[in-house]
Amino acid sequence: MKKRKKYIIPIFVPQQGCRFQCIYCNQYAITGVHSDAFSEAKKVLEQAVLNVPKNMDIEVAFYGGTFTAMEEKLQKELLELTRSYKEILNITAVRLSTRPDFIDSHILDMLASYDVTAIELGAQSMNDEVLRMSGRGHLSSDVENAACLIKEHGFQLGVQLMIGLPGDEFAKDIESAFRTIELGADFVRIYPTLVIKDTPLERLYLNGKYKPLSLCEAVDICSEMLCIYNVYKIPVIRIGLQPSDDIQLGRDVLAGPFHPAFGELVKSKLYLKAVEHFFMHAEFAGSQVLNLYANPREISIIVGQKRSNLAALEKLGILKTNIISSCDVEAGNIVVENERCRYNLNIKDYCCNRFEELYGRNVS
């Protein structure tokens, strides 16, 4: 039976409930300001009645604030409003995001009574020193406790991570990925740290006390994390901030690894690593011409931004790489062919092999 497509109705509650000043955050720049969250939510749902496609499962997702830190009265009003549109819009899921230190059994019982299905925790890191230096106001143990409660109450668990925070490094990011897997995360988001105007991080950056990741570094770290999550079959539902009129370099973003197609860069890097690794096999060593057959939806990912992946393969001695679109090739696969043989390269199989080689862990 074919799985029905899901349509997400986003409702933004920016800055609502947030009582902290994380070092990297200017929530007003990232999401704008709405003074009346209930009225804004009502407008979104009324518009959805007119615009949402029929015969789709609908998920309402609350973004931008610390939902469970808002006044309980407002939480209930927003969730009751959503529930009143349940049958009209065929709402099958409700998702919200919050901080790990604003989760307890009372809150979770209330959310369950209003048909909330998924809760995203803004963990950002599972390293206590990174959390301290970033002004998060909670520890990794708070993330663990909140995640345990969320799973015990039957919700889907999402985890948001940030790379490149003050005090962070590659090994800490990888460890954070492993720890979110141990928490039982059902899905993940990964964001690179950007230097936003009017934040404490801006002052550190301008004083030379913080150096953001380069775009290349951020893409490499995220591609490794994506590889790990692929092994455990945990969806990474977003990589990188959504571009907007303000979230651009030279606007509110002063520095850092911003790119409007950051997620595609990360996936492209993972595919390049897979092809490069495969090229070392005896059957393909020394090939000067390579044919890569791919699903039409993934051609741009395999080619890379400005044909960067083809340039990287050329450095391995491949004089010519032909990228051939084929509907017969499933997404997540590349059929590799030279003059001697033809082989199907599955990206998830590559991730598993790389995982065992690098981390010495066997995943059944």
Residue, then its C-alpha position, 0 to 999 in steps of 0.5 A: m500500500k502506497k504511503r500517503k504524502k504528508y503536508i506540513i502547516p507551519i505556525f510560527v510562535p517566535q520568541q514566545g516562552c523563551r526566557f534565555q539569551c543563548i549566545y548565538c540567538n537573535q530570534y527576532a532576526i531569525t523568525g520575526v516578531h508576532s505579538d498575538a500568537f493565537s490570532e496569527a495561528k488562526k489566520v494560518l489555519e483559516q488560510a490552510v482550509l482554502n489552500v491545503p491539497k486534498n487527500m493528504d495527511i496534514e501535520v501542524a508544526f509549531y516553530g520558533g518558540t519554546f512552546t512548553a515554556m509559554e503560559e499554559k493557558l496560551q498553550k491550551e488555546l493554541l492546541e484547542l484551536t488546532r484540534s478544532y480544525k482536525e476534521i476539516l483539514n484531516i490533521t493527523a499529527v501535531r508537532l512542537s519544539t521546546r527546551p529540555d528543561f521545560i519538560d515534565s510529566h504534567i506538561l506531557d500529559m497535557l500535550a497528549s490530551y490535545d493530540v500532540t504527536a511529536i516533540e522536538l528538543g533543542a539540545q544543540s549539543m550533548n557536551d556540557e562545556v559547549l552548552r555552558m559556553s553557549g549560554r544554554g542554561h541546561l546540561s546534557s543530563d537535562v536532554e537525557n531526562a526530557a528525552c526519556l520522559i517524551k519516549e515514555h509518554g509515547f511521543q515521537l522524539g525529535v532532536q535539534l543539534m548545532i555544530g560549530l558552537p563556542g568550544d565545539e569541535f568535530a569529535k564533540d559533534i560526532e559524540s553528540a550524534f551518537r548520544t542522540i541515537e542512544l536517546g532514541a531520536d526518531f528524527v533530527r535537525i542539524y544547524p551550523t552556527l552562524v554569527i547573527k547581528d545583535t547577539p553575544l556571539e557577534r561581540l565575541y566574533l568582532n573581538g576575535k574570540y570566536k572563529p566560525l566554521s568555514l563552509c567546507e568544514a561545516v559541510d564535512i562535519c554534517s556529511e559525517m553526521l548524516c552518514i551516521y544517522n543513515v546507518y541507524k535509519i534516523p531521518v535528518i529532516r533539515i540541515g541548515l537554516q531556511p534562507s529568508d530576506d534577512i537570513q543571508l550573508g551581508r544582512d543579519v548573518l555576519a559570518g559563518p557557513f551560510h549557504p542557501a542550499f546547505g543541505e544539498l551541499v551536505k548530501s552531495k559531499l556524502y555522495l562524493k565520499a561514497v564514489e571516491h571510496f568505491f573508486m579505490h576498489a580493484e575493479f575501478a582503480g585506474s579508470q579514466v572514464l566513469n559512467l555514473y547512472a543516477n535517479p533524475r532527482e539526484i543528478s544535481i546532488i551527484v554533480g555538486q555545486k558548480r560541478s565540484n564533485l566532478a572536479a574532485l573525481e578528476k583529481l583522482g585521475i578520472l579524465k571524464t565522468n559521465i553523469i547519466s539520468s536514469c529512472d531505473v535507478e532508485a534514489g539513494n543509489i548510483v550505478v557505477e560503470n567503467e569499461r570493465c564492469r558495472y556495479n550498483l553503489n548503495i549510499k546506505d550500504y556505503c555508510c554502514n561500511r564506513f561506520e564499521e571501519l571508522y567507529g568499530r561498531n557493527v550495526s545489525 
